[in-house]
C-alpha cells in the first residue's frame, strides 16, 4: 500500500524511481481508507535525505500510511529553507490537538551537548510528554533514542573514546518480542555517533529491555516492555552512500575521521559500499508499524487518551 505525503514533496520523485508507491494528499482524499497516521520529528540537517530514507523504510508494508513531518519552531534550520519547511512540514503547535498512531523522532548532530543545552530541548521534551497520551507507539533513532530514553526513563548517555562509525554486526538478545520477528540472530546496522547509553542502567530498569547489542556498539536496540517506546541507537534506514557522505564531509572540513568500519570493500574508499543492512531495516520498520502500531491503535485514534493504562500494555506473542 502507498505512503501518503504532502503533494510536491521532492522525495516522491526519488522513491517513484525505485518503484515505491507514494501517493500525494490530493489523490488520497478520493479514497475511503483509514490510513495509519505517523508523525515524524525530523531533526536531521539534511532533511530531504532523511525524508526519503524514512519513507522508503515505511513503504514495505501492506498498510497505507499517512506521514506528517514536523520541524522545531524553537530552532532555525541552517540547511533547509524556511519556505521548504513551511510548505512540507508542520510545527508542534499546529498538530498538538491531534492524535497519531505512531511517532518517529530522528537523530540529530547534537549528541556531544548536554540534552538541556540543545536549543530545541524544551520543545522536544514537550512533544515527548505529549506522546504519552496522543500516540500509540514511538520509534526513536540514534540521538533521538538517547534523548527519549533519557527523558522517559532517566538513562544517561556517555561519551565514547572514539566515534563509532561504520556498519556493525548486531546480536539479538531476545527473539520473542514481535519487533524481532524475522530477524536473523546476527544482522548488520550502520552506526554514526560519539556517545552511547549505559547498558547496565537499562538492564537495571524494570520497564526496559535490551533487545540487540554487540561488544563493539553496546546497546543497538532497546524497548519499554509496553512497546510504547522503541529505541534504535543506529541508523538502519541509511542509504548506501550516507556514511560515505559523512566521511567525505568531515575530510573536506579537515576534521579527523577514520574510514567507516566494515563499509568499503577492503577499506578502500574508492570502491562502492555493499549494502548489508537493508533487509534488517525493512523487518524492523515493518514490524514496528504492524505489531506495535497497527495491531494496537484504536480505529478512532482519539480514543488513545481514554484507554485504561492496562489496555495500553501490548503483549508479545509467538506464532
HELIX and SHEET records of a PDB file:
HELIX    1   1 UNK A   11  UNK A   17  1                                   7    
HELIX    2   2 UNK A   25  UNK A   28  1                                   4    
HELIX    3   3 UNK A   47  UNK A   59  1                                  13    
HELIX    4   4 UNK A   82  UNK A   88  1                                   7    
HELIX    5   5 UNK A   92  UNK A   95  1                                   4    
HELIX    6   6 UNK A  115  UNK A  117  5                                   3    
HELIX    7   7 UNK A  121  UNK A  134  1                                  14    
HELIX    8   8 UNK A  143  UNK A  153  1                                  11    
HELIX    9   9 UNK A  178  UNK A  180  5                                   3    
HELIX   10  10 UNK A  199  UNK A  204  1                                   6    
HELIX   11  11 UNK A  242  UNK A  252  1                                  11    
HELIX   12  12 UNK A  265  UNK A  267  5                                   3    
HELIX   13  13 UNK A  278  UNK A  287  1                                  10    
HELIX   14  14 UNK A  288  UNK A  294  3                                   7    
HELIX   15  15 UNK A  301  UNK A  306  5                                   6    
HELIX   16  16 UNK A  309  UNK A  312  5                                   4    
SHEET    1   A11 UNK A  22  UNK A  24  0                                        
SHEET    2   A11 UNK A   3  UNK A   5  1                                        
SHEET    3   A11 UNK A  65  UNK A  70  1                                        
SHEET    4   A11 UNK A  36  UNK A  41  1                                        
SHEET    5   A11 UNK A 100  UNK A 105  1                                        
SHEET    6   A11 UNK A 135  UNK A 141  1                                        
SHEET    7   A11 UNK A 229  UNK A 232  1                                        
SHEET    8   A11 UNK A 218  UNK A 224 -1                                        
SHEET    9   A11 UNK A 208  UNK A 214 -1                                        
SHEET   10   A11 UNK A 157  UNK A 172 -1                                        
SHEET   11   A11 UNK A 186  UNK A 197 -1                                        
SHEET    1   B 4 UNK A  22  UNK A  24  0                                        
SHEET    2   B 4 UNK A   3  UNK A   5  1                                        
SHEET    3   B 4 UNK A  65  UNK A  70  1                                        
SHEET    4   B 4 UNK A  89  UNK A  90  1                                        
END                                                                             
